[in-house]
Amino acid sequence: MSHSIGTPLSEGNGISKIDEKVPVYSTEIKNSDLENAVEQLGEIQNFEQGLKQRHIQMIALAGTVGTGLFLSSGKAIATAGPLGAFLGYGIIGCAVSSVVFGVGEMGSLAPLNGGIIRYAGLFCDPALAFADGWNQVYADIVSIPAEIVAASVIVEFWITVNNAIWISVFSVLMLSTALMFVRVYGELEFSFSILKIMLIIGINIMALVITCGGGPDHQSIGFRYWHSPTGPFVQHLGVAGSLGQFLGFWQTFNNALYAYSGIENITVAAAETQNPRRAIPMAARRIFIRILLFYVLTIFMATLCVSSADEHLLRSTGTAARSPFVIAARAAGIKVVPSIINAVVITSAWSSGNSTLLAGSRILYGMAVQGFAPKIFTKLNRFSIPWVAVSLYGVFMALGYMTLQSSASTVFSWLQDLVSIATLVNWTIICVTYLRFFYGCRKQGIDRHKELPWAAPFQPWGTWASLILFIIIFFTGGYSTFMHGHWDTETFVSSYFNLPFILLVYFGYKFWKKTKIIPLEDIPIRPFIEDFQNNPEPEPEPKKGWQKLNILWS
């Protein structure tokens, strides 16, 4: 199916038609690129817009907060020391803000399912979209069963049974909710996000009370653990002096990558979002507050109440027992906190799995629409859900059973490590795609601040800084394997597997389909601007009563 420039589209869901008059750029747009953009504008009519503004805001606010913050942050403190962990999470937080700003700006203009996969194909190079698409598909195939296993192991905090039972239960729950109306997912994530926000507020208050001497033991800690026994930084890999401290600090970037993974997925279900050109920018604008309050402040409070030399931080129990906040609560004599944290962490793992399943299925749908995957993945059920794409991930949930055997569990842990690097590659591609979009606007004389639904701040310098940092982290992530006596096959493979994979898939598709990088003057930006201008979204209703005090999702 193809549309000429003046072909009317369905008037449902805010999409009407593209004006026949397309402004002339410095170079004439290729008809194939423009027709492709026009055709994709009609996609939103295929989906139910079940995600409301409050869903998007809460998912963006706390949807990806999970085990990486509540549990794995302890490993960062033990490896890098209190100041090292604080700086590591803060730096990665600033860098990933530019990523969210980029997808937010592109997603508000082109609200298409699939996120960066769609933008890379439209604004950069179809081969790049193909490569990153399959990069994310394989990462999600591993990430979903990983979250299922995490939730199953956490249950062992209270009861010990065969893990296969809980793996089956959580798999059925995730698959069932994913195949229903998207608003079911939205309500679940809304509830889970509220629980996580309440937990974050609670543990930060608890940490402050313990630090000030308000715990049952009445011992004031202050900044004691920033001075002793290790100081603000920890020496890593047995290397003495400032070099060893720097290596420990650099290592914590890997922990931060895992904690922030998925934070960029606010646009993967854009076609299923009500008023996306208002909801998406609002979610993106709040990224700084979200990172500051929910990540950086939480890490800071954890460093105050637990010592980086505490041996419990490195114990891989999989339950709340290794959370720095549980360790601090037990040391202070507070007994009820571990069970509360454990209960919310279970919902966090379930929530993260739900989010990954939604994102993965929409990415696969977006790839199929562009011809990067079999067309069968575009099939929708009666609830407007791409059920074939969801079912594919459901099949691979069985990977979770690998953890029932020790040898298979080792292989599974290798696959999990690949997810963090796949996230880093995805962030890098988002930066590259956004820079192409930014300079395409400049080349075509488009005023971003006046013509786009939303123009991200600090551009392009913020994206350039993030891109350079991500490239450096990618090539130095496995530095320990090059140090004498520290070779580790798992670390080397997980750190550098993505480089040959991305290059092979990218150039393989490029050779097969003869694709080219789209020239800046030919990037089809104007059709989406015309649609935005011709189809304004309804004005938001004024706040009434208690809603005036609501700062979370309004």
N, C-alpha and C positions, 0 to 999 in steps of 0.2 A: 504494500500500500504506500502511495506517495501523494503528497499534496502540492499543488502549485501555490504560488505565493498568495493568491487571493482566495483559495478554497476555504469555505467556512468550516470551522470545527464545531464540535458540540458546545452548546452554550451552558451546559451544566457545570457546576463546580467552579465557576469563575473563568472558564476558558471559552472565548467566543471565536475570534478569528484574528488573523494577522493582516494588518493593513497592506494593501497592494503597493503602497508607496514606501519603498525601502530606501533610506538615505544612501547616497553614493559615497563610498569610502575612497581612500586614495587609490585603491586598486579594486576592481569589481569583484564581488564575492562569487565564488564558484557556486553554480546552481545546485550541485550535489550536496555541498555543505549546508546551504541555506534550506533546501528541502528537508534535509535530515533534521535540522533544528526545528523547523515548523512541525514536522511529523511528531517529534518527541514532545512538543508542547501539548498535544492532545492526550498524552499518557494519563494525566491525572483523572480523566473521566472514567478510567477503568477501575479505580480504587474507591473504597469507602473512606472518607476523611474522618476516621474515628479517633484520631489523636487530637485532643483539645490543647489550648494554650497551657493550662495547668499541668497537663501530662508532659508536654515538651519541656516546660520550665523545671519541673521536678526531676525528670530524667536527666536533663543537662546539669542540674544542681548536684545530684547525688547518685545518679544511676550507675556510674562506674566505680563508685567507692566500694571497695570490697576487701578481700583477704590481703591484697597488696598493702593496704594501709593498716588494717587492724592487726595483722599477724606478721607479715614480712618486714614491716618497718623495724622490728627488733633486730633483724639481721643487719640492716643498714647501720644501726647505732653501734652494734658490736664490731662491725668492720671498719667504719669510718670515724667513730667517736661522735659525741654530741654535736659539735660544731660542723663536722664533716657531713653528717646525715642531714642537718638543717640546711646547709648550703646546697647539698646535692639535690634535695627535693625542691628547694627554692629555685635553683637555676633551671632544672628541667621544667618546672612549673611555668616559668617565664617563657621558655622556648616553646612549650606546647600551646601557650596562649595564642601565639601567632598562627599556629596550625588551625586552631578553632576559629580565629578571626577569618582566615582564608576560606575555609569551607562554609562559614556563615555568610560571607559576602557572596560567594558563588551560588550557594544553595538558596539564598533569598531571591536571587535573580532567576535561577533555573531550578524550581522545586521538583526535581525528578528523583525517583527511587534509585538507590544504588550509590549515592554519595560521590566520592572522588572518582569512582570508575566512570561515571557519566561525564564528569567535568574534564577528566584527562582526555577522554575521547573527543570531546567537543572543542576544547581550548588548547590542546597540546598535540597529542599524537595517538591515534587509535592503538598502535602497538604498545604504548606505555600503559593505556587502560587495560589492554589484554594481559600484560605481564603482571601489573599490580592486582588485577582481579583474581588471577589464579594464586598469586602470593597470599591474598587475604582468604581465599577459599580454603587452602590447605591449613592456614593458621587457625581458622575457625573450626575446621574439622577436628583439630586437636584440642582447641581451647574449650569447646563445649563439654566433651567428656571430662576434661580436667576439672571444670567447675562442679560437675556432677560428683566426681570422686572426692573433691574437697568437701562438699556438703555431706557426703556419706561418712567420711572419716571424722568430721566434726561431731556427728551424732554419737560417736564412741565416747565422747566426754561423759555421757550419762549411761549408755547401755552398750554392751558388746555382743554383737551377733555377726553373722556372715555378711560382709560388705556388699555381696551381690544383691542382697535384698534391698538395701537402701539405694544402690545404683539403679536398680530396676524401677523403684518407686519414683525417684527424682526424674528419671528419663521419661517415664510415662506422663508425669505432671508437666514437664517442660514441653513435650511434644503436643500434648492435648491443648494447652493454652495457646501454643503457637499456631495451631490450625483453626482457632476460633476467631471471632471478630477482633480486629486490631485494638479496639477499645478495651477488650479484656486484658490484653497485655498492658495497655496504658494504665488501667486501674490498679493492676498488680504492682507495676513499677512505681506508681504514685504512692501506694501504701508502703512498699519496701523503702522508698526514699525517705519518707517521713520517719520510719523506724531508725534508719541509719543516721539521719540528722539528729534525732533525739539521743542516740547513743554517742555520737560525736560530742554533742553539748555536754552530756553527762560525764563522759570520761575526762574531758578537759576540765570541767569543774572539780571532779575528783582529784585529778592530778594537781590542780592548784591548791586544793585543801591539804593534800598530803605534803606538798612542797612547803607550805606555810606552817606545817606542824599541827594541822587540825585532825589528823588521823587518830585511831585508837591508841597508838604508841606515843602521840604528842611530840614527835621528833621533827624539828624544823630542818629541812634539807637545803633550801635555797639553791644556789648554784654549786653546791658541793661536788656533784658529779662532773661538772665542767672543769674542775681543777684536779680531782683525784678519783680513782687511782691511775687513770691513763692520761688525763688532760683532755683538752678540746678535740684532739685528733688521736687516732690509734695507728700504730705502725703495722703495716700489712705485709704478709708473706715473709716475715722475718727480716725485712730490710730496715736497717737502722736510720735514724735521723729524719730530716725533712722529706727525703725521697720516699721513705716508707709511709710517712703520714699522707703524702700526696697520692700514693698508690691506693691507700685505703679510701681516701676521699673520692678518687676517680671511679673506684669499684662500685660505689653506692649509686652511680648513675643507672646501673643495671636494675637495681631494686626499684628506683624511681620510674624507670620505663615500664616495668610491670604494673606498678601502682597506678600510673596514668593511662594505661592502655585502654582503648575504647572511648576515651574522652572526646574524640573527634567525630563520633558517630551521630551527631545531632541532626544530620541531614539525610541519613540513609533511608528514612521513611518519609521524605518530604512530600511525596505525592499522597500520603495518607494523613497529612497534617492539615487541620483547619487553619486558614489564613496564614500559610507558611511564610509569606513575605513580611509578616509582622512578628510571628512567633519565633522564627529562627534567629533574626537579629537580636531579639530580646534575650534569648538564651545565650547567644555568643557574647553580648555585652557584659554579662555577669560572670564571665569566666575568671576574671582577676579576683573578685570577691570569693568565688567558689574555691579557687586554689588556695588563696590566703587563709580562709577560715577552716576549710575542711582538710587540707593537706599540710601546709607549712606550719600553721599554728598547732595542729595536732602533733606533728613531729617534734616541734619545739617543747611542748608540754611533756611529751614522753621522755625527752632527753633530761628534763629536770628531775624526774622522779624514779629513774632507773639507771643503774651504773652500766657503762659500756663493757665492763669486765664481768658482768653477771653471766654465769655459764648457762642459765636457762634460755638466754636469748638465741642461742645457736642450736638448741634442741629441736629437731624436726618432728614435733608431735603431731602436727596437722590440726590440732585443736586450739582452743583459746589459751591453753596452758603456756604457750610461747609468746603470747601478746605482751608487749612491754607494760601495758596498763594492768594486766592480770598479775604480772610479776610484782609491780609496784603495790597493788592492792593487797596481795598476800603478805608482802613484807611489812605493810602497815597494819596488818591484822583485820582487813576488811574481807569478809568471807563470801558475801552474796554476789560480788561483782563478776567472778569468773563465769557463773552460769548465765548471767544476763548478757555478757559479751558473747558467749558461745551461741546463745539463742539467736542474737541478731546477726552474727557472722554466718549462720546457716542461711538465713534469708538473703544475706549479701551474696553468698555463693550461688544460690538459686536465682537471684536477680541478675547477677552477672551472666549466668548461663542463658537466661531468657533474652537479655540484651544482645548477646553474641548470636543467638539463633535468629533473632529478628534481623540484625544487621547482615549476617551471612546470607540469609535467604533473599533479602532485597538486593544485595550485591550480585548474587547469582542471577536473579531476575533481570537486573540492569545489564549484566553481561549478555544474557540471552537476547534481550531486545536489540543490542548492538551487533549481534552475530558472533560474539566471542565465546558463546556456550550454546549447546543444543536448544532449539526453540521450545522443546517440551517444558523447559523451566519457566516459560512465560505463562503456563496454564494457571488459572485462578479457580478456586472453589467457590461455592455459593456465598462465602463470607468475604470474597475479594482478597483471599490470601493465596500467594504463590505456593500451592500445596506440594507440588513436585519438588521444588527447591527445599522446602522445609523437610520433606521426607528423606531427601538425600542426607541431610545432616542427622536425621533420626537414625538412619542406618549406621552411621559412624559413631553414634553414642555407645555402641557396643565396644569401642576401644577402651572404655572405662573398665571393662572386665579384665583387661590385661594386668591391672594392678593387683589382681588376686594372686598372681605368681611373682616371686621375687625377681626372676630374670626378666620377665616381660615388663615388670614395674620399672626396671632400670631403663629399658628402651623408651618407655612412656615418658619418663622424666627428661630424657634427651629431647623428645618431641616437644615437651612443654617449654624447654629453654628456647626453642626455635621461635615460639610465639612472640617473645619480647623483641627479637631481632626483626621479625616480620613487621611488628608495630613500628619500629624505627625506620624501616624501609618505606612503609606506607606514609609516615609523616614526611619523609624526605620527598616523596613523589607529590604529596599535597603542596609542599612549598614550591616545587618546580612548576606544577600546574598553575598555582595561583600567580606566580611571577609572570608566566606567559599570559594569563588573563589580564593582569595589571598593565603590562606593557602593550597588550593588544588594545586595551581601552585608550591608552595614551596615543598609540599609532593611529587609531581611527578617530581621534578627536572627541572621545567620549568623556564627559566630565563625571567622574564617579560620584562625587558628592551631590550632584544635581540630578543625574539621570538614573542612577541605580536605586533600588529599594533601600539599600544600606551600604555605606562605604566603611570598611574596617579602618581603625586608627593605626598609627605608627607604621604605615606602609609606604614604600616597600622595604624599609630598613629593618623592621622587626622580622620579616620573613627571611631576608638575606642572612641576618645574624643566626636565626634558628637553623637555616639550611646548612650553614658552615659548621655549626656545633654538631648537628646530627651526622654529618659526613665524618667529622673527626671522631666522634664516639663510635661510629660503625667500624672504622678501620683500627681503632685502638681498643675495642671492647674485649678482645681476647688477648690482651698484652701479656697476661701471666703465663701463657703457654710458650712465650718466646724467652722467658727467663730460665736460667739454668736450674734444673732440678724441679721445675714446676710444670712440665708438659702434661696436658690432660686432653685426651682425644675428644671427650664430650664437649669441653669448653671450646676447643678449636672448631669442631664441626658446627656447633650451634652458633658460634660467633660469625663464621664466614661462609656457611652454606648458601645463604641468600644471595651473595654476590654472583657466583656462577649461575645460580638458578634464574635470577632476574635477567641477567645478560643473555642467557641462552634462550629464554622464552621471548624476550623483547626482540632480539635480532632474528630469531627463528620466525616469528610472526611477520616481522618487517620484510624478510626475504620471501616468505610465502605469499603475502598479500600485496607486496610492493607499496607499503604505506610510506607516507612522508610526514615530517613535522609540518603542521599547518602554519603557513606564514602569518605573521602578526596581523597584517591587513586583511587576511581572509578568515580570521576567527569569527564565527557567527554569534556575535554578542548582540547586535542590533535587533534581531527578531525577538529575543527575550525581553529587551527593553520596551519594544512596541507592545508586546503582550501585557507587560506590567502597567504601562501607561493607559492602555485601552480597557483594562479590567481591574480597576482599583478595588482593594478589599474593603469590606465595611468597617466603619470607624468603631473602635472599641467602646463598649458601654461604660458610662462613668461609674466609678466606685461608689458603693453605698454601704453605710453602716460599718460593720467590723472589717469589711474588705479594704477600707482605707488604711488599716493597720497591717494588712497582709503584705509582707515584703518578699515572700518566697516564690509565689507563682502569679503575681499580678503586676 
